[in-house]
Structure formats: C-alpha cells, structure tokens
Amino acid sequence: MRLAIKLTLALVAVMCAVLSLYGYLSVRRERALFEADIRRDEHMMGLALRAAVIGVWQQDGQSKALAILDEASARNDGLTFRWVWPEEPEGSRYSPSLPKAQLADLIEGSEVVRLKREGGKGGRFYTYIPVSTPLGKIGAIEISESLEEEERYVGASVENTVVTILALALLSGMLAMLLGGVLVGRPTRRLVDKTRRIGAGDLGSPLLLSQRDELGEIAHEINAMCMHLAEAQARVERETSARIAAMEQLRHADRLNTVGKLASGIAHELGTPLNVVGGRAKMIARGMSPDEAAENARIIAEQSDRMTRIIRQLLDFARRRGAQKAPVDLVQLARQTVSLLEPLARKRQITVRLDGGDQEIRAEVDPGQTQQVLTNLIVNGIQAMKGGGEVTVRVERTRTTPPVDHGGAAGEYIAVRVLDAGEGITTENLPRIFEPFFTTKDIGEGTGLGLSVTYGIVQEHGGWIDVQSEVGSGSTFTVFLAPGEPTR
C-alpha cells in the first residue's frame, strides 16, 4: 500500500504543478486581455471626446469645451476625464497625473498610453489623447480608470483556479488511491505474502493473479521459480540421501579396515585367557577337591568374561549404526577407545596413555562416530612410530578462536588431542592429509580414508581439526568440539 501512496502523491504533486502553471498563465492572459479591453475602450472614447471638444472649442470657446469632459466624467461611473496641458507644472489644475518624463510622446502630438499603479487596490489606468487646440498649442484629454474591478476579476479567477486545482487533486488522489490499492496494493501484498511463505520453505500453493501487467508477470515468474526450486529441492534431498548413504558406507568400510588392523592384536590378547581356561579345565578334568574345582571354575568364568568383553568391544566398533547425537562423556569414551587399541599398540611396542582422565567432560556427539574419530587418530599415531614409543590422548576444556574458514566467536571449546612422537608430516603433505585416498603409509597399512572420514565426522559435529607436525618430532591432532550441557 505504501507504493500506491507514493504513486498517488507523485501524481497529485505533478498534477498540481501543471494546473498551477496553467492557472498562472491563464490569469496573466486574462489580465492582459482585460487591460487591452480597457485600452481599446478608452482609446475609442478619447477619440470621440476629442472631436467633440475641438468642435465646441471652435464654436463656443474653451470653457464650454472643457465642460464636456466634466459632464462625461459624471455620466461614466469609474471613468474620469480631465483636460491637461503637458507643459503645465506639477500641482496646477491642468497638470498631468503622470510625470512629464513619461509624456514626451504626448508633447510631440502622438498618442500615449501608460499604466500607473499606486499600490494595493489604488492603481489606475491612464490614457492620454493629444488635442491640437485653436490656441496653437498641444493639450490632451486624460482618461483614467480604477483597476479595482480588474483586481476583483483577477482575484476571482485565482480563487476559482485554486478551488479547481484542489478539487481535481482531491478527486484524482482518491481515484489513484482506490486504483492503486486494487491494482498495486492488493497484488503487492499477495506477492509479499508469497515470498514470505517461500522463505519459510512453502513452495506449493501457486500465486494466482488475474491481471495482465508487470505484477502478473512477476507472479507467473515466482510460480515458475517455486516449481524449479521444488524440483531442485527434491533432487538435492535425493542426492543428499545418496551422499549420506555413501558416506556411511565409507565410514563403515573404514571401521572394518580398522577392525582388520585390530584383529591380530586382539587374537594375541585372547591367547592368554584361552590358555588359562584350557589349563584350568584340564585340572578340573583330572580330578581335584571341590574347593579347588570351584576356584578353577571361578578363574575360568573371569577369563571368559574378559574374552567376551574384548570381542564385544570389537563387534560394537565394527557394527554399522545410524548417527544419533547424545550427551557423551568424552573422557570415558576416550578411555574405552584406548582399551580397545591397547592390544594393537602392545604388538608394536607402543603405549597408549590417557592423560588426566579423571574429570568428566561432556559434549553433544554421536558416540560411535566420535569413537571412530579417536580410533583413526590413535591408529595413525601408532603407525607413525616405527620404533615404539608412547601415544598420549588428552581431553580438556580450552578457550580458543575458530579458524576463519569455520567461523564463529571466540569462546570455550572441548579439545581432544592425540600426540605421537612419530616421523611427522612434511610441509608439502600437510595440506593434503584430509584428502580421500591420500596416504604416505606403507602398502597394506592404510587406504587414505581414515583422516578423510575423520574430517567429515568432525565437520558434521560442528567442529574442526587442528594439526601441528614437525618432521622427526611427531604430530599433534586436536579435535575441537562445542561443549555440551554439564550433568546435574
């Protein structure tokens, strides 16, 4: 509706300006016509009076001739007739009303017409008719008329013009507002409502405008845009679902690859409890006292539980699960991951240590995916140390500023760090370590998917990964995550 008001105001302003100019020119023209009419009438009367004055002057003398002018003044309301001598000094009975400087042509015997205004409504129009008198010198008949009637006429014209302009402006404004509301305001409101619904995600219910103008064309294009957006949205949803499925398959493949790496270490880990179970079972079979048999049975049960726990950890890690975020204690999750990877680390003469693992630190994450992130980073650290050593896992709260490409304000975040003392990463390879299928490991040790999968999982959790590495000194991978609500 604001557009209709602006158009109406602009239309009324332009119309008032045009009508005002027209009224001004009309008043000027009418004033000029009125004065031309006065000039013509006074000229005609002056010529008639001049003939009469000359005739009477010649027959009856000057006094009789001048009496004609007094008699004409008495009979014509608003007109005054005087006899003047152009050379007469100012203030005398027969001196002209206008200054002598303006009557040079009159002295030479030609007709002079002058307009004299004395301010306000006291202006008068003067006409001088030269007369050759029997005395041998030039006199003149001065005809003057008050301009009050002209002023009244012009005032009435101005008043009529103003009233006409105001009436036309009012009627035109009302009509423009009505038409603007119908042709502009209402369709515009429907267009705005449609765009708001589009912004809210509603791409259905097409907008129908019957008018065949620019607004109708906009509505048609908006409907076409909604149709294309709906198609694109459906296509994006399909592609996103396919991408999510592919990513999940990729992550599952990465988990299975890790399971394969863990298999040999876990097989060795199962060897000790299996030997214990076998030995105790043989002892029971050979016969012994009830107390000894009960003790051996208890030891067999403990070792069975230990083997079951190891196998369950491996199966839980390998099992495919849908992403489901929940408040998770990252310290406890790190402890479980370290326990799962200890057999693989011991096989390579490496110790995996959880540093400062007493405090509870919670975050809103998917536990399976987060464990996969930790596993990939720890396995990378294990594989980076050819001659043994120690991999340190640390979970802590820290204040930091996210990188520019991630965005966000400085604040408190959770940092999950994995430190190794391995070979390190060269400057040339560091920018590429998160690329899919990029690896510098020996054949059979890596597929190049681990860090790529890790990077994608961390991004989906709203975090980022920082890597600090020095060739020959080792690497530190730090995963930054937003903190979750503390437990009560």
C-alpha angles and dihedrals in degrees: 000000000000090000091054090051092050092049090047093050091047091049093048092046093051092044092049091049092050093045091046091053090047091049092048092051091045092053091048091050092048091048090051091048091047092051092044088053091051091048092050094047093047091046092053093046091046093054091049092048092047091057091048094047093049092048095049092042091056094047106031106017139248100304094054091047093051091047087065089065093051091049091049091051091053093051098046113068110216095012124098124197121196137168114232137181109216091213094050113116119248116273096032123116095256100037116123119256090230123067117268090242089069094048101061092116090050092057089054090054102254127121118271126196119185135172116217124187120188097190133277114008094335096087119125134192115230129201122182121201112193116226127195102218127205086246089073099246134097119260129169143215109233113209117187132178130188116246094212091103090052091050091049090049093048091045090052090049092050091048092049090048093051092047090048092049092048093047093048091045091051095046093042091047092051092047092046091049091050094047091040091053092048100038101030113011100050096043090045092053090051090049091050091048090050093050090050090052089049089052088052090053100259105136096163132080101063119228112247118201116172096198118102101218139093093294091051089050090051090051090051092050092047090053090050090047090051090051092051091045091051090051091046091047092052090047091049091049091052092046091045092051090049091047092049090049091048091047091049091050090048092050091047090051088050090051091050090049089053090047088056090054090049095047097082093046092047091047088056090045090054092050096076098051090043090055090048092049092047094048095047092046090054091050091053090047092054090056132254142168119298091249093053091045090052092050092049090048090052091051090048090052092050092050091046090053089049092052091045091052092050093049092045091053090053093046093047090053093048096045117104113237135175117250111267121165121212138155104285132182101234092196092058090044090052090049091054091048092050090050091051093051098043094093092053091046094049090051087060094042091251129135121215110204130187107215118212097354100164103087120079113237115180132194136173100252143130103262096210094049093043090051088051089054092051092045093052093049094046093046089050089052091049092049091047092062107071096175101043130258138137135308114202124205117196130181116192145145118252141168115238144143118248117240119265095253090053098044129199138114129289113266147114118322137169114251120202107191129191113191125188135174095220135127095293129219124282121239091246094054098040096083091051103047093101094050114112114260093006110134140153094191125115119271111281095022101081144015098198092246102099101079092036091055090044091052092051094049092050091049091051088054090055094252139109140220126236120198125198115180139163123189110250094009104068140247139273119208113193122190113200118204134173112257119251129222112290118243118255 
